[in-house]
Amino acid sequence: MSDSTLVRGRWLVTDALDAVREDAAVLVEDGQVAQIGEWRLLRDRYPHAAVLGDAHSAVIPGLVNAHHHSHAVSGIQQGISDDLLEPWILAWHAMRPPDPGLDTLVSAGVQLGAGVTSVVDMMSGGGSAQQFADRVRQALQAYRTAGMRAAFTPGVASRSHLVSGAGEDRRFIDALPRALRAQARSLLPSSERLGEDDYFDIMEQFQREIAPDPRIDLWYGPPGPQWVSDECLQRAAEAAERWDCGIQTHVNESFYEKLHGPLFYGLPTMLHLERLGVLSPRLTIAHGTWLERREIEVMAESGAALSHNPGSNLRLRAGIAPFGECLRQGVTTGIGMDSTTLNENEDMFAELRLALRLQCDPAIENRVPSCAEVFAAATLGGARLMRKHRQIGRLAPGYAADLVILDSERLTWPWSSPESDPLELIALRAQRQDVRMVMVAGEVLWRDGAPTRFDLRDAGAELAAQLAAEPFPQERLNAVQALTPYLQDWYAAWGRPELEPWIIYGSRR
């Protein structure tokens, strides 16, 4: 095979904010974009180059999934119904645990099939230090097998496990009827659970191990300020600086996470993070559904980034994030699937459209994000969030050959006006079923409906067999069902002082 490859397209999107090229091609050499130009000129110049794509293809930069959890089997498939975030998190205590390597591998394959070439994947740590290390190792190996780019982001919840806030587990349990307290304690981690010191020791070890891998970065992933100590956030920021990597955490996802900041810090959460000195271009927050204007401003000032996850926010009744305002303020903003897409289909194109359609300000004088700006968030915005915007997110000489070939025929069937904007046809009509081929660093990782490096059907079957063999945690489900009404009352009291004194908060005394 020739060392050079020409990727041809009826349409070629080099950058979401640039004009779409017609009947053009990308010359790929040594895993990078070497040239971009008219198809016929490049074909004449490189007659022996292999050819991918054709006159019916659309070629776009690889999509960046800016926030994800590699759950190949969704909550719905685990029997966990969508709900408000807080009871939904509690319900995950009653799921069958998947094999972390298979879970990640199948998830990676599904993402590749949707045109995703890069992902920020957060993993919640659990169990002992050894179990955590094993899970990290298996997930990293899965990404090596799949071949896509990943900022793998493990974290540990160390301060609270049932309800958010330091010391609140104990207060929650003490407030329960005596007959339910044992069930609540059964959901708490054992005394051998991974602690913050263990977490940073293990992360240090893995940082040394993965340094040579050009497609995998290891980030720090405290699950949320309410679940870890302030010191953990500061240590993560220091470690990220030392290892030149990123941090991702959940902030202001739900209405009750918004209330958490004033209740426990005396000010909004992003302003608390600013006070801790952890805001920087290395930090990405997921969701930000309830960000206030000043919080958006400090993000823009510090360079901290946002992953907007529109489908997940709707499914878990979190609300609609100020995506347009973040773009207007200059906040680096990407789009993530969060393994909880609106249509339960892990389709980045659908999430992109949802992000666009939710910005439906009815006032004619108010500006909303354009289709091109939202497509840019799913490509170059995500690349900037990953701190790789000089390497991925667009197709230009010197950039990595991370690209997707789409079948354009369905996008225009039965007819499309010659005056139609090709980018709008792609962004507003494409679906995962239109993905023909996916390339990362010049290597084809998805072709003809399947990954090239592994058998996705076999991996899925193996994962299914593993989960089917797991005993159902009936006692944990009983505990979850018994505790859920009390957990709902607990959070309801945050915004309803009349519910006290069943719950008394130190910050309100």
Buried (B, 14 or more C-beta within 10 A) or exposed (E): EEEBBBBBBBBBBBBBBBEBBEEBBBBBBEBBBBBBBBBEEBBEEBEEBEBBBBEBBBBBBBBBBBBBBBBBBBBEEBEBEBBBBBBBBBBEBBBBEBBBBBBBBBBBBBBBBBBBBBBBBBBBBBBBBEBBBBBBBBBBBBBBBBBBBBBBBBBBBBBBBBBBBBEBBEBBBEBBEEEBBEBBEEBBBEEEBBBBEBBBEBBEEBBEEBEEEEBBBBBBBBBBBBBBBBEBBBBBBBBBEEBEBBBBBBBBBBBBBBBBBBBBBEBBBBBBBBEBEBBBBBBBBBBBBBBBEEBBBBBBEBBBBBBBBBBBBBBBEBBBBBBBBBBBBEBBBBBBBBBBBBEBBBBBBBBBBBBBEBBEEEEEEEEBBBBBBBBBBBBBBBBBBBBBBEBBBBBBEEBBBBBBBBBBEEBBEEEEEEEEBBBBBBBBBBBBBBBBBBBBBBBBBBBEEEBBBBEBEEBBEBBBEBBEEEEEBEEBBEBBEBBBEBBBBBBEBBEEEEEEEEBEBEEEE
